[in-house]
Structures are given as structure tokens and as C-alpha cells.
């Protein structure tokens, strides 16, 4: 980076130079630009303040940087191309160095760990793995963006930055959880645009089957992506084949682990990250335009926020604003709060289910609601292989209040509150909601009544028409007694005396 650029007078050069200078101003790689690049770090060859570690094909670069407007210094990783201007990993996000510390270094310690030392030779950050010093220990940066600590004697890696993500997921990096080992590979947002210390929002997966992605605001659920159906998360209405090529979820119940990752073609540059404002976004680099393109992001509208309408409420976005309705068979828990747009209290059931009231389970029935983001906290039944069997299972189990049979997943049932339901337009799944038998009787009576009235009207119209036809045939051009013939109504009074 110390070699001067040739000074062509082209506009393209001026644009690149402007972006390049903007990058340096944004990340301010200390007051001195790095004057040399290295390809490995070892016990005898540390990385100093005025150096950067490069990946073999110069895709990524690691070094010291100071965010604009701050006095903190970090070791981080970014794309080598100055037009990309994106930091993707930070080592010491919890304990920054002083920006005036010019004697800091990243080295292999006497215990074999990769260590960040301040100017006083105090350890600020370490890989903290059980290792013994080896002259063959080296740290290298791969073209994938993975910083790897290698044991030269064994020929294996003993630590990888991909196992310790910050706010960004790169291609081939796994995000997830292992409940048996306690390992959590979550994305954690920056505190602000210029402060890489851990923010309030995190992104990760649950261990349930099927797994779901969540954004948490602290410990509170902020957004939910829905169940994984082997090709997409069904709670993200915009997820389709354009975005899912290369996405993989690995779930091993025996090992207690759940991870997801993605692959990109070699010609593509992209990343997934969680912002300090609590949104997850996937971005791709557009080389023609010279900028990042937001491919998709969530939450995308007010209804995407977790539990907007409370238990048993359905959220639909109308003209950019959320609108809540109670699902069929339920009413607002508080009419006054509901009318005032305070929906988080949700809805309560109007009529008690027959199954729970001591009657036979078969007296209840299921009402179909389509194009939904299915509720949270589903129970997966792997041995139930058809929609009919799923319905039967739910019907004979009084605790089951809803079910859904989804391609790529199978049978899911729910008990307790139905939380975080969202209505989609042209996407979503079918939910079958358990209702009391009496509600079906009322529904049937309404249908029967309407059918009866319609039959009477049709019959009356037919009789009137026959009478009119007979009158015309006999040559008597007079109205049929009691028959009103117009565009709106036909009735023969004599037929019902």
C-alpha cells in the first residue's frame, strides 16, 4: 500500500482514487498507512502496526484500524479492494487499543496462541486454545476470509476466525449452535456504525426441529424467520430460488448441533450481516455499478417484528402500517386497548373447545387459514407422514389446537398460545385451527338458511316465469296475478296462498 499509484488523468481513476481515500478516512488505518504486507504471522515474525496480513490472492487483508471519529484501535479484517470498504471481522472488539499506541503487535505467544499485545506488551486479546509452543505455529489468512492458526508440526488448524464470527457471515462460514458442547456461533451487531464493540442485536438458530433463525434484542425475540423446509425459511416471504442457491442447514440431533451456511460462485462477492439497528441483510457486490446491492433484508415491514399482534393475532401490512385481526374463533383480550392500536395483548378464545370440556374429541373441527407465516413454537411429528394423519393426531389430542402439513417438513402441531402469525400476499402456508363444534353448527345454519332463501327465490321466479309464458301462449297479454317482473325481484303471491 506504500507504492504510489500511477497518475492517469482518466475519470475512472479519479473515481477509484476518491473511493480509496474515502476508505482510508472511514477506517483510518492509524495515522501511518501500512508500508508492508506479509502472508503469515509466526513467533519470530509478528504483525506490527505498520503492516497488513494478506490472503494469497489478495482478496482479504488484516491489520490495525481506527474507526472515523474515535480514539480506539482494533485489529480487523476487510476486503483488500479499497472500493469494497467493508470490515468483516474484528479481533479485539471488547478491548480496543488506544489509537496512539504505535507499538502494538499481533504475534504467536510462548504458549502457542495468537496474541494481540499493546505497546506495553500486555495481552489484549488471545485465541485462548490449549496449545504448546511450536516453531511451526503460524497464522495465515485464507482467500475465504478465514484467519487460521496452524500447528506446523501436526499440519492441522487449531483455531479459526470462522468459529468466532462478529457481525458478518462470509461464504462457507457456519452460524449455529451445539447444545452438547455449549458452543454458540451467533452474529452480534456492532454498537454503532463506528463502534465495533458488541451491540444489542444478535442473529442465530434455535435447536428445535425444524430450526428457525431469530434476531434477539438482548434476550427478547425481535424477529423470526420461520421453519426451515429444506430449501428456505418459510417465514421469509421474499425467500425464493434467486437467493437460496447454495444455502444449507445442517441439523444433527444426536450431536446436538444445528448450523447454516452458504456458498457463492467464485465470481461473486457477498456477505450476510446484522446491523446495529437490528436488521439482517444479504448484500452482493455489483462490479458494474461499483457498489453493494441489498439483495434481501429482514425485518422488512412492521409485521415482521416478533409478536406485533400478540397471541392468536394475525398481522397484515396495509399501506405500510400493521393491521391486526384476531384469528377465527377469537376476540381481543382487551377491546379498548385493541381499538387504540395496542395489540400486543392479543386475543382469547370465544368458546371452549369440546375436547377439553369432557366431550368426545371428534366434535371439534378444523378451520383452514391460508397464506400465513406459521406460528412460533411448533411441535414436529416425524412419524406422521400425511396430512390426514396429521389432522387425526391433532383431533384425538386435546392439547393440540392447530396443525399444518408443509412440503419439505411434514406434520407440525401447536399447543398453548399461537404467537407471531403474519398474513402474506401470494406466499405462506396453510394453518388448520381447532374450533368448537358449536361454531361449525352456527356456520352450517347460516349456510342452510341462505341456501333455503335462495331456493325459494329461484322457485318463485320459475313459477312466475311459467305463468307469464302460459299467458303469452294463450294470447292474453295481461300480467300474471301477483307477479312482479322487473330486473330486481320476482315473486308469485298466489303460489303461496
C-alpha positions as CSV (number, residue, x, y, z in Angstrom):
1,X,0.0,0.0,0.0
2,X,3.1,2.3,0.2
3,X,3.8,2.0,-3.6
4,X,2.5,5.2,-5.3
5,X,-0.3,4.8,-7.8
6,X,0.4,5.8,-11.4
7,X,-1.3,9.1,-12.1
8,X,-3.5,8.6,-15.1
9,X,-5.9,11.5,-15.8
10,X,-8.9,9.4,-16.5
11,X,-12.2,10.0,-14.8
12,X,-12.3,6.3,-13.8
13,X,-9.0,6.8,-11.9
14,X,-10.3,9.8,-10.2
15,X,-13.4,7.9,-9.0
16,X,-11.3,5.0,-7.8
17,X,-8.9,7.4,-6.0
18,X,-11.8,9.2,-4.4
19,X,-13.3,5.9,-3.1
20,X,-9.8,4.8,-2.0
21,X,-9.3,8.0,0.0
22,X,-12.8,7.7,1.5
23,X,-11.9,4.2,2.6
24,X,-8.8,5.4,4.4
25,X,-10.8,8.2,6.0
26,X,-13.5,5.9,7.1
27,X,-11.3,3.3,8.7
28,X,-8.3,5.5,9.3
29,X,-5.7,2.7,9.4
30,X,-3.9,4.7,12.0
31,X,-2.0,7.9,11.2
32,X,0.6,5.9,9.2
33,X,-0.5,3.8,6.2
34,X,0.7,0.2,6.3
35,X,4.0,0.2,4.4
36,X,4.5,-3.6,4.0
37,X,2.4,-6.7,3.6
38,X,3.1,-10.2,4.9
39,X,1.5,-13.6,4.3
40,X,1.9,-15.2,7.7
41,X,2.5,-14.5,11.3
42,X,4.8,-16.6,13.5
43,X,6.6,-16.4,16.8
44,X,9.6,-14.8,15.2
45,X,7.7,-12.7,12.7
46,X,4.9,-10.8,14.4
47,X,2.5,-8.4,12.6
48,X,3.3,-4.8,13.5
49,X,1.3,-1.6,13.5
50,X,2.5,-0.6,10.0
51,X,1.9,-4.0,8.4
52,X,-1.0,-6.0,7.0
53,X,-1.6,-9.7,6.6
54,X,-2.8,-10.6,3.1
55,X,-4.6,-13.6,1.8
56,X,-2.9,-15.5,-1.1
57,X,-4.9,-13.9,-3.9
58,X,-5.2,-10.5,-2.1
59,X,-9.0,-10.9,-1.5
60,X,-8.8,-10.1,2.2
61,X,-6.5,-8.0,4.3
62,X,-6.0,-8.0,8.1
63,X,-4.4,-5.2,10.1
64,X,-4.8,-2.3,12.6
65,X,-7.6,0.3,12.0
66,X,-9.2,3.2,13.9
67,X,-12.9,4.0,13.0
68,X,-13.5,7.6,12.0
69,X,-14.1,10.0,14.8
70,X,-12.9,7.6,17.6
71,X,-9.7,7.2,19.6
72,X,-10.0,3.4,19.6
73,X,-7.8,1.0,17.6
74,X,-8.7,-2.5,16.6
75,X,-7.3,-5.5,14.7
76,X,-9.7,-6.3,11.9
77,X,-10.2,-7.9,8.5
78,X,-11.6,-6.2,5.4
79,X,-11.7,-6.7,1.7
80,X,-8.4,-5.8,0.1
81,X,-10.0,-3.9,-2.8
82,X,-10.4,-0.4,-1.5
83,X,-13.7,0.2,-3.3
84,X,-15.4,-2.5,-1.2
85,X,-14.8,-0.7,2.1
86,X,-16.2,-3.3,4.4
87,X,-14.8,-4.6,7.7
88,X,-16.0,-8.2,8.1
89,X,-14.3,-9.3,11.4
90,X,-12.8,-7.7,14.5
91,X,-10.5,-9.5,17.0
92,X,-10.5,-7.2,20.0
93,X,-14.0,-5.7,19.7
94,X,-14.4,-5.8,23.5
95,X,-11.0,-4.3,24.4
96,X,-9.8,-1.7,21.9
97,X,-6.3,-0.3,21.9
98,X,-5.5,3.4,22.1
99,X,-5.3,4.9,18.7
100,X,-1.9,6.4,19.7
101,X,-0.4,3.0,20.5
102,X,2.1,2.6,17.7
103,X,4.0,-0.4,19.3
104,X,1.1,-2.9,19.4
105,X,1.6,-6.2,17.6
106,X,-0.1,-9.4,16.7
107,X,2.1,-12.4,17.4
108,X,2.4,-16.1,18.3
109,X,2.8,-16.2,22.1
110,X,5.1,-18.5,24.1
111,X,2.0,-20.8,24.7
112,X,1.4,-21.2,21.0
113,X,-1.7,-18.9,20.9
114,X,-2.2,-15.9,18.6
115,X,-1.9,-12.8,20.8
116,X,-2.6,-9.1,20.4
117,X,-0.1,-7.2,22.5
118,X,-0.3,-3.5,23.3
119,X,2.8,-1.2,23.4
120,X,3.5,-2.3,27.0
121,X,3.4,-6.0,25.9
122,X,0.2,-6.7,27.8
123,X,-2.1,-9.3,26.2
124,X,-5.3,-7.5,24.9
125,X,-6.8,-10.4,23.0
126,X,-5.8,-14.1,22.5
127,X,-7.1,-17.2,20.7
128,X,-7.1,-18.9,24.1
129,X,-6.7,-22.5,22.9
130,X,-4.8,-25.3,24.6
131,X,-1.6,-25.4,22.6
132,X,2.1,-25.9,23.1
133,X,4.8,-23.7,21.5
134,X,6.0,-24.9,18.2
135,X,8.3,-23.3,15.8
136,X,5.9,-24.4,13.1
137,X,2.9,-22.4,14.6
138,X,1.8,-19.9,12.0
139,X,-1.3,-17.7,11.4
140,X,-2.4,-17.2,7.8
141,X,-5.4,-15.5,6.2
142,X,-7.3,-17.5,3.6
143,X,-9.0,-16.1,0.5
144,X,-12.3,-17.1,2.1
145,X,-11.7,-14.6,4.8
146,X,-10.9,-17.2,7.4
147,X,-7.9,-16.4,9.8
148,X,-6.4,-19.7,10.7
149,X,-3.8,-20.7,13.4
150,X,-1.9,-23.7,12.2
151,X,0.1,-26.3,14.1
152,X,3.0,-26.8,11.7
153,X,4.2,-30.0,13.3
154,X,0.8,-31.7,13.1
155,X,-0.3,-30.0,9.9
156,X,-3.7,-29.1,11.3
157,X,-5.5,-25.9,12.3
158,X,-6.1,-25.4,16.0
159,X,-8.1,-22.2,15.8
160,X,-10.2,-20.4,13.1
161,X,-11.9,-17.0,13.0
162,X,-14.8,-18.6,11.2
163,X,-15.6,-20.3,14.6
164,X,-15.7,-16.8,16.2
165,X,-17.8,-14.5,14.0
166,X,-18.5,-10.9,14.8
167,X,-21.4,-9.2,12.8
168,X,-20.7,-10.8,9.4
169,X,-21.1,-14.2,7.9
170,X,-19.0,-14.9,4.8
171,X,-19.5,-17.8,2.4
172,X,-18.6,-21.2,3.9
173,X,-18.8,-19.8,7.4
174,X,-21.2,-21.8,9.7
175,X,-23.6,-20.0,12.0
176,X,-25.4,-22.0,14.6
177,X,-25.4,-23.8,18.0
178,X,-24.3,-27.0,19.7
179,X,-26.3,-27.7,22.8
180,X,-24.0,-30.5,24.0
181,X,-20.8,-28.5,23.8
182,X,-22.4,-25.2,24.6
183,X,-20.9,-23.6,21.5
184,X,-22.8,-20.7,20.0
185,X,-21.8,-19.2,16.7
186,X,-24.1,-16.2,16.6
187,X,-23.6,-12.9,14.7
188,X,-23.5,-9.9,17.1
189,X,-24.1,-6.4,15.8
190,X,-21.8,-3.5,16.2
191,X,-22.9,-1.0,18.8
192,X,-22.9,1.8,16.2
193,X,-21.6,2.3,12.7
194,X,-18.2,3.4,14.1
195,X,-18.1,1.3,17.3
196,X,-17.4,-2.5,16.7
197,X,-18.0,-3.4,20.4
198,X,-20.9,-5.8,20.8
199,X,-24.3,-4.2,20.2
200,X,-27.8,-5.2,21.4
201,X,-28.8,-7.4,18.5
202,X,-27.7,-11.0,17.7
203,X,-28.6,-13.5,15.0
204,X,-28.7,-17.2,15.4
205,X,-30.6,-20.5,15.1
206,X,-32.7,-22.5,17.5
207,X,-32.1,-26.2,18.2
208,X,-35.7,-27.1,17.6
209,X,-36.8,-29.3,14.6
210,X,-37.2,-27.7,12.2
211,X,-34.8,-25.0,13.1
212,X,-35.7,-21.3,12.9
213,X,-33.5,-18.2,12.6
214,X,-34.0,-15.4,15.2
215,X,-32.8,-11.9,15.8
216,X,-32.7,-11.2,19.5
217,X,-32.7,-7.7,21.1
218,X,-30.8,-8.7,24.2
219,X,-32.8,-11.7,25.3
220,X,-36.0,-10.5,23.7
221,X,-37.1,-12.0,20.4
222,X,-37.1,-9.3,17.8
223,X,-37.6,-11.2,14.5
224,X,-38.3,-14.8,13.4
225,X,-37.5,-16.3,10.0
226,X,-39.9,-19.3,10.3
227,X,-39.3,-23.0,10.0
228,X,-36.7,-24.5,7.5
229,X,-38.3,-26.6,4.8
230,X,-35.1,-27.9,3.3
231,X,-34.9,-25.1,0.8
232,X,-35.9,-21.9,2.6
233,X,-37.1,-20.4,5.8
234,X,-40.9,-20.3,5.3
235,X,-41.4,-17.2,7.4
236,X,-39.5,-15.0,4.9
237,X,-41.9,-14.3,2.1
238,X,-39.2,-13.0,-0.2
239,X,-37.0,-16.0,0.0
240,X,-37.1,-18.0,-3.2
241,X,-34.8,-19.7,-5.7
242,X,-33.0,-16.5,-6.6
243,X,-31.4,-16.2,-3.1
244,X,-31.2,-19.8,-1.9
245,X,-28.7,-21.3,-4.3
246,X,-26.0,-22.7,-2.0
247,X,-27.8,-22.2,1.3
248,X,-27.6,-25.2,3.6
249,X,-28.9,-26.1,7.0
250,X,-27.2,-29.0,8.8
251,X,-29.0,-30.4,11.8
252,X,-27.7,-33.5,13.7
253,X,-30.0,-34.3,16.7
254,X,-27.6,-36.9,18.1
255,X,-24.7,-34.5,18.2
256,X,-27.0,-31.7,19.3
257,X,-25.8,-29.3,16.6
258,X,-27.6,-27.0,14.1
259,X,-25.7,-24.9,11.6
260,X,-26.4,-23.0,8.4
261,X,-24.0,-21.8,5.8
262,X,-24.0,-20.7,2.2
263,X,-21.8,-20.8,-0.9
264,X,-21.2,-18.3,-3.6
265,X,-19.9,-18.7,-7.2
266,X,-16.2,-17.7,-7.4
267,X,-17.1,-14.6,-9.4
268,X,-19.5,-13.3,-6.7
269,X,-18.6,-11.3,-3.6
270,X,-21.2,-11.1,-0.9
271,X,-21.9,-11.3,2.8
272,X,-24.7,-11.6,5.4
273,X,-24.6,-9.3,8.4
274,X,-26.7,-8.0,11.3
275,X,-26.8,-4.2,11.6
276,X,-26.7,-2.2,14.8
277,X,-30.4,-1.3,14.1
278,X,-31.4,-5.0,14.3
279,X,-31.9,-6.0,10.7
280,X,-30.3,-8.9,8.9
281,X,-29.2,-8.2,5.3
282,X,-27.6,-10.1,2.5
283,X,-25.5,-7.9,0.2
284,X,-23.8,-8.6,-3.1
285,X,-21.1,-6.5,-4.8
286,X,-22.2,-5.1,-8.2
287,X,-19.0,-4.5,-10.1
288,X,-20.7,-2.6,-12.9
289,X,-22.2,-0.1,-10.6
290,X,-19.3,-0.2,-8.1
291,X,-21.5,-0.6,-5.0
292,X,-23.1,-3.1,-2.7
293,X,-26.7,-4.2,-3.6
294,X,-29.1,-5.2,-0.8
295,X,-30.5,-8.5,-2.0
296,X,-32.8,-9.0,0.9
297,X,-33.3,-7.9,4.4
298,X,-35.5,-8.5,7.5
299,X,-37.4,-7.1,9.3
300,X,-38.8,-5.5,6.1
301,X,-42.1,-4.1,7.4
302,X,-43.8,-3.6,10.8
303,X,-45.5,-7.0,10.7
304,X,-42.0,-8.7,10.6
305,X,-41.3,-7.6,14.2
306,X,-41.9,-10.5,16.5
307,X,-45.4,-10.8,18.2
308,X,-46.7,-7.5,16.9
309,X,-50.4,-8.7,17.3
310,X,-49.9,-10.8,20.4
311,X,-51.2,-14.4,20.9
312,X,-53.8,-15.6,18.4
313,X,-53.5,-12.3,16.4
314,X,-52.7,-12.1,12.7
315,X,-50.6,-9.1,11.4
316,X,-51.1,-7.8,7.9
317,X,-49.3,-4.8,6.5
318,X,-51.7,-2.3,4.8
319,X,-50.2,0.8,3.2
320,X,-47.0,0.4,5.2
321,X,-48.7,0.1,8.5
322,X,-49.5,-3.0,10.6
323,X,-53.1,-4.1,11.0
324,X,-54.1,-6.7,13.5
325,X,-57.1,-9.1,13.4
326,X,-58.0,-11.9,15.8
327,X,-57.9,-15.4,14.2
328,X,-61.3,-17.0,13.7
329,X,-62.9,-18.1,16.9
330,X,-61.0,-15.5,19.0
331,X,-61.7,-11.9,20.2
332,X,-59.5,-9.2,21.5
333,X,-58.4,-9.7,25.1
334,X,-59.0,-6.0,25.7
335,X,-61.4,-4.3,23.3
336,X,-60.4,-0.9,24.5
337,X,-56.7,-1.4,24.0
338,X,-57.3,-3.2,20.7
339,X,-59.3,-0.2,19.4
340,X,-56.4,2.1,20.4
341,X,-53.9,0.1,18.3
342,X,-52.3,-1.6,21.3
343,X,-52.3,-5.2,20.1
344,X,-49.6,-7.0,22.0
345,X,-52.1,-8.3,24.5
346,X,-53.5,-10.4,21.6
347,X,-56.8,-12.4,21.5
348,X,-58.6,-15.0,23.6
349,X,-60.9,-17.9,22.6
350,X,-64.6,-17.1,22.4
351,X,-65.9,-20.6,23.0
352,X,-64.4,-23.5,24.9
353,X,-63.3,-26.5,22.9
354,X,-65.4,-29.6,23.1
355,X,-62.4,-31.8,23.6
356,X,-61.4,-30.1,26.7
357,X,-64.9,-29.9,28.1
358,X,-65.3,-33.7,28.6
359,X,-67.0,-34.4,25.3
360,X,-65.5,-36.6,22.5
361,X,-62.6,-35.1,20.6
362,X,-64.3,-35.7,17.2
363,X,-66.9,-33.0,17.9
364,X,-64.2,-30.3,17.3
365,X,-63.3,-29.4,13.8
366,X,-60.5,-27.5,11.9
367,X,-60.8,-24.2,10.1
368,X,-58.3,-23.5,7.3
369,X,-56.4,-20.2,7.2
370,X,-54.1,-19.8,4.2
371,X,-51.1,-17.7,3.2
372,X,-49.6,-17.4,6.7
373,X,-46.3,-17.2,8.4
374,X,-46.9,-20.2,10.7
375,X,-46.8,-19.6,14.5
376,X,-43.8,-19.9,16.7
377,X,-43.2,-22.9,19.0
378,X,-44.3,-25.7,16.7
379,X,-44.0,-29.4,17.7
380,X,-42.6,-31.6,14.9
381,X,-44.0,-35.1,14.5
382,X,-41.5,-37.0,12.3
383,X,-43.5,-40.3,12.3
384,X,-46.7,-38.6,10.9
385,X,-46.3,-38.8,7.1
386,X,-49.6,-37.5,5.6
387,X,-51.9,-34.5,6.1
388,X,-54.8,-36.8,7.0
389,X,-52.8,-38.5,9.7
390,X,-51.6,-35.1,11.0
391,X,-55.2,-34.0,11.3
392,X,-56.2,-37.2,13.1
393,X,-53.3,-36.9,15.5
394,X,-54.3,-33.4,16.4
395,X,-58.0,-34.2,16.7
396,X,-57.5,-37.0,19.3
397,X,-55.1,-35.0,21.4
398,X,-57.0,-32.3,23.3
399,X,-53.8,-30.2,23.9
400,X,-53.4,-29.8,20.1
401,X,-55.1,-26.5,19.0
402,X,-53.7,-26.3,15.4
403,X,-51.7,-28.2,12.8
404,X,-50.0,-27.7,9.5
405,X,-48.5,-30.1,7.0
406,X,-45.8,-28.5,5.0
407,X,-43.9,-29.8,2.0
408,X,-40.3,-30.4,3.0
409,X,-41.1,-30.6,6.7
410,X,-44.2,-32.7,7.3
411,X,-46.5,-32.6,10.3
412,X,-46.3,-29.7,12.8
413,X,-48.7,-29.2,15.7
414,X,-49.2,-26.5,18.2
415,X,-50.4,-26.3,21.8
416,X,-50.7,-23.2,24.0
417,X,-50.7,-19.7,22.5
418,X,-50.2,-19.2,18.8
419,X,-47.6,-16.4,18.6
420,X,-46.2,-14.3,15.8
421,X,-48.7,-15.1,13.0
422,X,-48.3,-13.0,9.8
423,X,-50.5,-12.8,6.7
424,X,-48.7,-12.9,3.4
425,X,-49.8,-12.0,-0.1
426,X,-49.3,-14.9,-2.5
427,X,-46.9,-16.8,-0.2
428,X,-47.2,-18.6,3.1
429,X,-48.6,-21.9,4.4
430,X,-51.9,-23.3,5.5
431,X,-52.8,-23.5,9.2
432,X,-55.7,-25.6,10.4
433,X,-57.1,-24.1,13.6
434,X,-59.1,-26.2,16.0
435,X,-62.6,-24.7,16.8
436,X,-65.5,-25.8,18.9
437,X,-68.3,-27.9,17.3
438,X,-70.9,-25.3,18.1
439,X,-69.2,-22.7,15.8
440,X,-69.5,-25.2,13.0
441,X,-73.2,-25.6,13.7
442,X,-73.7,-21.9,13.5
443,X,-71.8,-21.7,10.3
444,X,-73.8,-24.6,8.9
445,X,-77.1,-23.0,9.9
446,X,-76.1,-19.8,8.2
447,X,-75.3,-21.7,5.0
448,X,-78.6,-23.7,5.2
449,X,-80.6,-20.5,5.7
450,X,-79.0,-18.8,2.8
451,X,-79.5,-21.9,0.6
452,X,-83.2,-22.1,1.6
453,X,-83.8,-18.5,0.8
454,X,-82.1,-18.7,-2.5
455,X,-84.1,-21.9,-3.4
456,X,-87.4,-20.2,-2.5
457,X,-86.5,-17.2,-4.7
458,X,-85.4,-19.4,-7.6
459,X,-88.6,-21.5,-7.3
460,X,-90.8,-18.4,-7.1
461,X,-89.1,-16.9,-10.1
462,X,-89.6,-20.1,-12.1
463,X,-93.3,-20.3,-11.2
464,X,-93.8,-16.7,-12.2
465,X,-91.9,-17.2,-15.5
466,X,-94.1,-20.3,-16.2
467,X,-97.2,-18.3,-15.5
468,X,-96.1,-15.5,-17.8
469,X,-95.3,-18.0,-20.6
470,X,-98.7,-19.5,-20.3
471,X,-100.3,-16.1,-20.5
472,X,-98.4,-15.2,-23.6
473,X,-99.2,-18.6,-25.2
474,X,-103.0,-18.1,-24.7
475,X,-102.8,-14.7,-26.3
476,X,-103.8,-12.9,-23.2
477,X,-101.4,-10.1,-22.8
478,X,-102.0,-9.4,-19.2
479,X,-99.8,-9.6,-16.1
480,X,-99.9,-12.7,-14.1
481,X,-101.8,-12.1,-10.9
482,X,-99.4,-11.3,-8.0
483,X,-96.3,-11.4,-10.2
484,X,-93.9,-8.5,-10.2
485,X,-91.5,-8.8,-13.1
486,X,-88.5,-6.5,-13.1
487,X,-84.8,-6.6,-13.0
488,X,-84.6,-6.8,-9.3
489,X,-87.2,-9.1,-7.9
490,X,-89.7,-11.8,-8.9
491,X,-92.4,-13.1,-6.6
492,X,-95.7,-15.0,-7.2
493,X,-98.0,-14.4,-4.3
494,X,-100.8,-16.8,-5.5
495,X,-98.4,-19.8,-5.4
496,X,-98.1,-19.5,-1.6
497,X,-101.8,-18.9,-0.6
